[in-house]
Amino acid sequence: MNASAQFLNPSAAAQRLGVSAKALRLYEQHGLVTPRRTAAGWRAYGPDEIARAAEIIALRSLGLSIAQIARVLQDDGFSAQRVRSIEGCRKKQHRARLMESRERQRHHQHQGRDAERHLREQHREQQVRGAARPGRYLGRGANPPPPDRHEHQE
């Protein structure tokens, strides 16, 4: 295998990593990855640069910002344990947001049930007073849709 086969141009590297070439350029602009340059000045990603970019992409998938990634990668104590710790924090945050969302959903369901119960009670009161008009209660399944007028025409 020759030396040039080990290096990838930005689009090939991006395709292999599952990101855009623009993302690789952004990582380079922030000093996170430094691809080599050909004699003509083109960027070339070797195995080390590809591995570094893969680390960056993994950290981005955990929700870290570019600035946070820069700090993590500059830290000499960078380790898989630290990444797992960050991932654990992100999972806890996600779990908390999910619980909040479920609680909001339950609250809205209860509000809907309360509103429906209120409509039923109002309708019953009107029926007792004789003020209810037939077909005005719009509760669940109470009023089926009218038949289509054009259904029986030939």
C-alpha positions in Angstrom: 0.0 0.0 0.0 1.5 3.3 -1.0 1.6 6.4 1.3 -0.9 8.4 -0.7 -3.5 5.7 -0.2 -3.4 6.2 3.6 -4.4 9.9 3.2 -7.9 11.0 2.3 -9.1 14.2 0.8 -11.7 16.1 2.9 -14.8 14.7 1.1 -13.6 11.1 1.4 -12.7 11.6 5.0 -16.0 13.2 5.7 -17.8 10.4 4.0 -15.9 7.8 6.0 -16.7 9.6 9.3 -20.3 10.3 8.5 -20.1 14.1 8.6 -19.8 16.9 6.1 -16.5 18.3 4.8 -17.7 21.6 6.2 -17.8 20.1 9.7 -14.2 19.0 9.2 -13.3 22.5 8.1 -15.0 23.9 11.3 -13.0 21.5 13.5 -9.8 22.6 11.7 -10.7 26.3 12.2 -11.1 25.7 15.9 -7.8 23.9 16.1 -9.3 20.5 17.0 -7.8 18.7 14.1 -4.9 19.6 11.9 -4.9 17.8 8.6 -1.6 17.7 6.6 -1.3 19.7 3.4 -0.2 18.4 0.0 2.4 20.2 -2.1 -0.5 22.0 -3.8 -2.0 23.1 -0.5 -4.9 20.6 -0.4 -5.9 19.1 3.0 -5.1 15.4 3.5 -6.4 13.4 6.4 -4.1 10.6 7.6 -5.0 7.8 10.1 -4.1 10.1 13.1 -6.3 12.9 11.8 -9.2 10.5 11.1 -8.9 9.0 14.6 -8.9 12.5 16.1 -11.9 13.6 14.0 -13.7 10.4 15.1 -13.1 11.4 18.8 -14.5 14.9 18.1 -17.6 13.4 16.4 -18.2 11.0 19.3 -18.0 13.9 21.8 -20.3 16.0 19.6 -22.8 13.1 19.6 -22.8 13.3 23.4 -23.9 16.9 23.1 -20.7 18.7 23.9 -20.0 22.1 22.2 -16.9 22.8 20.2 -15.5 24.8 23.1 -16.1 21.9 25.6 -14.5 19.5 23.2 -11.4 21.7 22.9 -11.1 21.7 26.7 -11.6 17.9 26.9 -9.0 17.2 24.2 -6.4 19.7 25.6 -6.7 18.0 29.0 -3.9 15.6 29.6 -6.2 13.5 31.8 -8.5 12.8 28.9 -9.8 9.3 29.2 -12.6 7.0 28.3 -13.7 7.2 31.9 -14.2 11.0 31.6 -16.2 10.5 28.4 -18.4 8.0 30.2 -18.8 10.5 33.0 -19.9 13.2 30.6 -22.2 10.7 28.9 -23.7 9.8 32.2 -24.5 13.4 33.0 -26.1 13.9 29.6 -28.2 10.8 30.1 -29.4 12.2 33.5 -30.3 15.5 31.9 -32.1 13.7 29.1 -34.0 11.5 31.7 -35.0 14.6 33.6 -36.3 16.3 30.5 -38.2 13.2 29.6 -39.8 13.1 33.0 -40.8 16.8 32.7 -42.3 16.1 29.3 -44.3 13.1 30.6 -45.5 15.2 33.6 -46.6 18.0 31.3 -48.4 15.4 29.1 -50.2 14.0 32.2 -51.2 17.5 33.3 -52.7 18.3 29.9 -54.5 15.0 29.8 -56.0 15.8 33.2 -57.0 19.3 32.0 -58.7 17.7 29.0 -60.6 15.2 31.2 -61.6 18.0 33.6 -62.9 20.1 30.7 -64.9 17.1 29.3 -66.3 16.3 32.8 -67.3 20.0 33.1 -69.1 19.8 29.7 -70.9 16.6 30.7 -72.0 18.2 34.0 -73.2 21.3 32.3 -75.2 19.3 29.8 -76.8 17.2 32.6 -77.8 20.3 34.4 -79.3 21.8 31.3 -81.2 18.5 30.7 -82.6 18.6 34.2 -83.8 22.2 33.7 -85.1 21.3 30.3 -82.8 23.9 28.6 -80.6 21.3 26.9 -80.9 21.1 23.1 -80.5 17.7 21.6 -77.1 17.0 20.1 -75.3 19.9 21.7 -73.1 17.9 24.0 -69.8 17.4 22.2 -68.3 14.9 24.5 -66.4 11.8 23.4 -68.5 9.8 21.0 -71.7 11.5 21.9 -72.5 13.0 18.5 -71.7 10.8 15.5 -71.0 12.7 12.3 -74.1 13.3 10.1 -74.5 10.9 7.2 -73.1 12.0 3.8 -76.0 13.4 1.7 -74.4 12.3 -1.5 -74.0 8.7 -0.3 -77.3 7.4 -1.7 -77.6 9.4 -4.9 -77.3 7.5 -8.1 
